[in-house]
Amino acid sequence: MSDRTNNEKQKFHDQSPEIEPDPATIPEHDPECPVDPDNPNDEGCPRVPRRVQGRSKGGSLEAIRELGASPLPEIKSNIHCLSIVGQIEGHLVLPPQNKTTKYEHVIPQLVALEQANEIEGVLIILNTVGGDVEAGLAIAEMIASMSKPTVSIVLGGGHSIGVPVACAASFSFIAETASMTIHPIRLNGLVIGVPQTYEYLDKMQDRVVRFVTRHSKVKEETFRELMFRTGELARDIGTVLIGKEAVDKGLIDEVGALGQAVAKIKHMIEEWKKGKEVPLQ
Amino acid sequence: MILYTPMQLELVVEGMEKMCAQVTRELYVGDVHMLVEDSGPGAFRVVKLLSTDPDHYLIPGFSPGQIINVNQINCREFVSV
């Protein structure tokens, strides 16, 4: 491993271009031979031209530039956009046909957002088909416990474990055409046929129900009724709520998308800043 | 793992039995510690970041699944551990 890396390093050294020094960057005088300030005719020793090699500063911004990513905008937004798409991947890596959101990456991002001074609000964009219960609830709890204003938008779909993630934000929006599927959780893989299995499953379901009822206006009875309704889904029991229906049930705060969400988060940031200010004595 | 999704489980877990353990290695790109897997000659794919600096997780180029080309990186920033 290390031999190979050393070879690679050598290779890069060999490949690295010999750059002719830019005349604009060469000091006019040799630093070894300073100009006498008292003598106006002294121009110092002319600098001996030499080849210079570019040296990176090694910062993370430099790394992005080295990776060929599009240039960073000069003005940074005070709102960070966090998108949660596809399956929320849990403790097992899903096969590659799944688009996934990895919780081990999202959780430190939320930590960074909470402590970054230049970030004042987080906009969460959801288009997810659910996924792992533990991972979804972990992300939802992180969002819910943030001190900065958070606004979520459900676009397309925010199904199953996407529901608690949408509710976790301080204010939630759903696009008019977006849908949310609410259905019971089920165990997969080897299930031991004992009564305790049912109790375990019920407990796991309670975690989701409790989180949603605590962070939205939906009543527990209403949510459970939606979860166990029959005749709505062809292959499952449960309900699909579309746009306004989710608002009527109290699950989501308002129907709206980008414009409304950005206006709302800006307003919330203003309020949040006012709350942070120390009143003058 | 409890998978809570309206998608058909067969579609989600299809091909899972064929998946094998990834061959990964740890790298430092700049000061960012990460776990990568080889992705063709001169390129590697980010599996996950191992760095403990939360700011590193906000760099779009280092999110999981991103391909990093070795030729685009200054060799001093490419140190294997």
Interface residues (C-beta under 8 A of the other chain):
Chain A: M1 S2 R4 T5 E8 K9 F12 H13 Q15 S16 S56 G58 G59 S60 E62 A63 I64 E66 L67 G68 A69 H80 Q87 G90 H91 L92 V93 L94 P95 P96 Q97 N98 K102 E104 H105 P108 Q109 V111 A112 L113 Q115 A116 V129 G130 G131 D132 V133 E134 G136 H159 S160 I161 T181 H183 I185 R186 L187 N188 G189 M204 V208 L233 R235 D236 G238
Chain B: M1 I2 L3 Y4 T5 P6 M7 Q8 L9 L11 V12 V13 E14 G15 M16 K18 M19 R25 V29 G30 D31 V32 K48 L49 P54 D55 H56 Y57 L58 I59 P60 G61 S63 P64 I68 N69 V70 N71 Q72 I73 N74 C75 R76 E77 F78 V79 S80
